[in-house]
Amino acid sequence: MNELAGVLGVTDNAVRAQLTRLSADGLVATVGQRPATRRPEQLYALTPEAEDLFPKAYDVLLEEFLDVLERRTDAAEVSEALEEVGNRIGTRFRKNGARTREERIRHALQVIEDLGEAAELNEADGCLAILGLSCPVAAVAKGRPAVCHMVEVLLSSATGLTIRAKCEQGNGHVRCTFDVA
């Protein structure tokens, strides 16, 4: 909340009041907590109802395209095509200046945010992971592991790191966790 208040130039109480209102209207929901100096901070994400308010023709187009592709070819060819797409997009995001592992991980975080997903870096038990607070391809990823693999390939290609995606679905929310090997 402090981060949001700082970015917006308002008080914590103003942010809290707006989040309470958005929550009451069914537009945001708490999706977890993260450690903070005094007490854990709540993590918020847009609800599916709020997501529907933003225009996104891509989901309808991509879902129909994948349906047609899946009917015309076998699963291996669809997976191969999505992997190629991931590599091609990852190449566009490649940053030659990111040399250290930490710089590459931070770059992966930026790529995820550029794709439209709020995310943060998390370290637990000596393992680094990027926690996504939503999913930029949620509308088409459900029941299509090849779509999640495409995002893994995209991030791996963009950073030169091995990144594995885990899709977490529940309470109408889809969140991605990206483990960095």
N, C-alpha and C positions, 0 to 999 in steps of 0.2 A: 504494500500500500504506500509505503514511503517513496518507493521509486516512482510510482504513478503520480503521486502528489507533487514530487519534484519536477517531473517532466511537464505536468500541466500547470505548475505554478499556483497550486491551491493547497489547502490544508488537508491533513489526514482525515479530519472529520468530514470535509466536503466529499472526499473520495468515498469514505465509508457510507455516507448518506446516499450517494448515487448508486453504489453497489447494492445497497439494501433495496433501493427502489427498483433497480434493474432485476434483482433477484425476485422481488415480489411480483413483477410483471412477467416473470418466466423467461427473461432474456439472458441471464447469466446464472451459473450454478457453481458451487464450490466443487473442485475436482481433486483436492488434496491439500497437503500442507508442505511447507519447507521450513527448515530450521532458521531461526533468527536470533538476534542477540538477547531479546527479552522473552519472547514467547513465539511459538511457531506462527508463521504467516499463512493465511489461507491463499490457495491458488484458485483463480476463477477462470472459467471458459464460457464462451457463448453456448447457449443451448441450441438444439436443432431448430427450434422456432426462430431464434435470432439469426441463425445462419441463413434461413430461408428468406430473410429480409434483404440480403445482399444479392445483387444480380450475379448469376454464375451460369452462363450458357454452357460453359465447358462440361459440366457434369452430365447434362442431357446429351450433348454431342458425343462425348467420350464414351458414355455408357452404351449408347446405340452403336457406335463404331465397334466397341469391343464385343457386343452381342453378335453383330454381323460377322466379325472376324472369327469369333469362337465357333459360329455355325459353319463357316466355310473351311476352316483349317482345324488341325488337331491342337491339343493343349501345348505340346512342345513347341510348335511354330509360333503360337501366340506368346508364349513365355520368351522365346528367342527374339521376337520382334520387340517386345517391351524392354528386354535387356539392351537391345541396340538403341532404343530410344533413350534409356537411362544413360548409356555411354555418351551418346551425342549431346544430350543436354548437360551432362557432367563436364564435358569438354568445354562448353561455353562458359561454365562457372569456374574453370580451373584458374588458380591464382599462382603464378610462378614465384611470387615473393614469399609465400608461406613455406618456410623451410623446416622449422622445428615441429615436433609433434603437437605441442600446445598451439602453435600458430595455425596448424592444419585443422585442429579440432575447433578452434574459434572460427575458422573459415567455414567449416561444416555448419556450425551454428548459424552463421550469417546466411549461408545458402538456404537453409531451412526457413529462416525468416523471410528471405527474398521470395520463396515459393508460397508465402502466405500463412505460415504456421508460426505461432508464438512458441518459443522454446527457451530452455535454459540448460546450463551445464550442471551436472550432478555427479558427485563422487561418493561412492559407497563401497566399503570393503576393498579399497584400493583399485576399484574399477571405475573408469569414466563412462558416463552415458549422457546423451542429450535427451532431455525429456521434452517431448512435444506436448503442448497443452490442447492441441486440436490436430486435425489431419487435413492437409491441403487437397488430398484426393479421396477423402472419406466416402464421397458419394459413389465412387466406382470401385473402391478397394474391397468392400464387403463381399466375401465369398470369392475373391480373386487374389490369391497370394502372389501371383505374378506381378500385380500392380505394386505391392509392397516391395517385392524384389527389385522392381524397376527403380524405386526410390533409393534402395540400398546401393544399387549399381551407380546411380547418379551421384550420390554423395561420395562413394568410394572413388569414382572417376575424378570428381572435382578436387579431392583432397590427397589422393594417393594412399589413403588409409583403408583398412578393412573395416567396414561398418555394417552392422547387422540390425535390421529393423524388427521390432516386436510391436504388433498391433494389439491394442487393448480396447475392447469394446464393452460398454456397459452403461446403463442408465441413459441410453440415447446418445452417449458421447463416444467418439473414437479418438484415442490418443496414441501417439507413436512414441516409442522409446528406441533410441539408436545407440547400440552398444559399440564402443570403439575398441577394437582389438589392440 
